[in-house]
Amino acid sequence: MSFGGGLLDAMRVRLVTMDRPGMGGSDVEQERSPSSTARDYRDFLHGVLGEPVDDVPVVANSQGALFGLAAAVQGWARSCVLVSPMDEVAHPAVRGQLPPEALDLPDLVRDDPDRARDVLAGFTAEAMEQMVVGGSSEEDREVYTEPEFLAVYRTALEEGFAGSGVGYVQDTMMAMSPWGLGLEAIAEPVHVFYGEGDRTHSPDHGETLASRIPGARRVIVRGAGGALLWTHSRMVLEIASG
């Protein structure tokens, strides 16, 4: 997935995205963790840029927030912009705000990881599209079902579930488990953005998450939903490039 479109050239921004291990054309890493994934990002950027990476702004969306924060903890991200980030559902303060039905999968991950992996392995790109689009607000659904966006999204989903979905299973198991990142050690600027109409990524629009990160700036965008990365791309790029 990408964002920004024609804004990237106009704002002289180079946007680099990559497959996480086990997704798309990337090999599976059996013992992958949030920290090892962030190191993969850094190594990948080193290869692309031809020089060591220690000062790059990172933008992370939805479940990718876990890995963006891991990069911030490692200290090589100049800043970290979290856009509609998925919250740490295993954190007690977040868990206590979730409805009972939202605890089924996190509880399964905690209590029976092997069974949780089996359940997640049965998920497909088509099922993910139906869940996201079907559970979205009308405003977000307009973004997700716009023909050009939908074509790119479907391609990304197919790549995300490549290799029998091993990478997706790993990602979700990590996201649903305690993150264990040591967010209090982050020294670089962190910006947390949620659309006020977002009802899927965090029960308190990141209030708890932002409070755990020193100096984090949290902004609720009026009139926006969970598709904030695409409806407010200029805002995200301006903050990341600042």
Residue pairs with C-beta under 8 A, 6 or more apart in sequence:
1 17
1 61
1 152
1 153
1 156
2 15
2 17
2 152
3 15
3 229
3 230
3 233
3 236
4 11
4 13
4 15
4 233
4 234
4 236
4 237
5 233
7 13
7 233
7 234
7 237
8 14
8 15
8 237
11 234
11 237
11 238
11 241
13 237
13 240
13 241
16 44
16 45
16 48
18 26
18 41
18 44
19 25
19 26
19 159
19 167
20 26
20 37
20 40
20 67
20 167
20 171
21 27
21 28
21 29
21 32
21 37
21 40
21 167
21 170
22 28
22 29
22 32
22 162
22 163
22 166
22 167
22 168
22 170
23 159
23 160
23 162
23 163
23 167
23 168
24 159
24 160
24 162
25 159
25 162
26 167
28 163
28 166
28 167
29 36
29 40
32 170
32 174
33 174
34 66
34 67
34 69
34 70
34 174
34 179
34 180
34 181
35 70
35 73
35 74
35 181
37 67
37 70
38 67
38 70
38 71
38 73
38 74
39 74
41 58
41 67
41 71
42 53
42 71
42 74
42 76
45 53
45 56
46 52
46 53
53 76
54 75
54 76
55 76
55 78
56 76
56 77
56 78
57 77
57 78
57 79
57 80
57 81
57 240
57 241
58 68
58 71
58 72
58 77
58 78
58 79
58 80
58 81
58 240
59 68
59 81
59 83
59 229
59 236
59 240
60 66
60 67
60 68
60 69
60 80
60 81
60 82
60 83
60 85
61 82
61 83
61 84
61 85
61 229
62 84
62 85
62 86
62 201
63 86
63 171
63 172
63 175
64 85
65 82
65 85
65 86
66 86
66 88
66 174
66 175
66 179
66 181
68 77
68 80
68 81
68 82
68 85
69 80
69 82
69 179
69 181
69 183
69 186
69 190
69 213
70 181
71 77
71 80
72 80
72 186
72 188
72 190
73 181
73 182
73 183
73 185
73 186
75 187
75 188
77 188
78 188
79 188
79 189
79 190
79 191
79 239
79 240
79 242
80 186
80 188
80 189
80 190
80 191
81 190
81 191
81 193
81 236
81 239
81 240
82 190
82 191
82 192
82 193
82 206
82 209
83 193
83 228
83 229
83 236
84 193
84 194
84 195
84 198
84 201
84 226
84 227
84 228
84 229
85 192
85 194
85 201
85 202
85 206
85 209
86 175
86 201
86 202
87 94
87 201
87 202
87 203
87 206
87 208
87 209
88 94
88 178
88 179
88 209
89 95
89 98
89 102
89 103
89 106
89 175
89 176
90 106
90 110
90 176
90 177
90 178
90 179
91 178
91 179
91 208
93 208
94 202
94 203
94 204
94 208
94 209
95 103
95 106
97 203
97 204
97 208
98 203
105 116
105 119
105 172
105 176
106 176
108 115
108 116
108 119
109 116
109 173
109 176
109 177
110 176
110 177
113 173
116 173
116 176
117 169
117 173
120 165
120 168
120 169
120 172
120 173
121 164
121 165
121 166
121 169
123 161
123 165
123 168
124 161
124 165
125 154
125 157
125 158
125 160
125 161
128 157
128 160
128 161
129 153
129 154
129 157
132 144
133 141
133 144
133 145
135 200
136 144
136 200
136 225
136 226
136 227
137 197
137 199
137 225
137 226
139 197
139 224
139 225
139 227
140 197
140 225
140 226
140 227
143 149
143 227
143 230
143 231
144 150
144 153
144 227
149 230
160 167
160 168
161 168
183 212
183 213
184 212
184 213
184 214
186 213
186 214
187 214
189 215
189 217
190 210
190 213
190 215
190 216
190 217
191 216
191 217
191 218
191 219
191 239
192 206
192 209
192 210
192 213
192 216
192 217
192 218
192 219
193 218
193 219
193 221
193 228
193 232
193 235
193 236
194 201
194 202
194 205
194 206
194 218
194 219
194 220
194 221
194 228
195 220
195 221
195 223
195 224
195 225
195 226
195 227
195 228
195 231
196 205
196 220
196 221
196 222
196 223
196 224
197 223
197 224
197 225
197 226
198 205
198 224
198 225
198 226
198 228
199 226
200 226
201 226
202 208
202 209
205 218
205 220
206 218
207 218
209 216
210 216
210 217
210 218
221 228
221 232
221 235
224 231
224 232
225 231
228 236
229 236
